[in-house]
Amino acid sequence: MGSNADKPQPKDDKDALKTLAMPELMKKAGILADGLTQAEAQKRQAQYGPNEIAEKKTNEYLKFLSYFWVRFRG
């Protein structure tokens, strides 16, 4: 009984992508085996922005003082 009724159905598109085999996923995402073409990479960068994480700045002096604040508060 190899029917699809036995398989749990994905809740949304993200869940559906998790179940795809890598070649199918790459085809759906428009990725070649060698990676994206230069034109596709530029198009995606223009659409989504650069692939970077914003650096979170911390004040080291305040971080140092916070260690003492916790000790004296309690």
Secondary structure, DSSP 8 states (H G I E B T S, - for coil): ---GGGS---SSHHHHHHTS-HHHHHHHHT-BTTB--HHHHHHHHHHH--S--------HHHHHHHHHHHHHH-
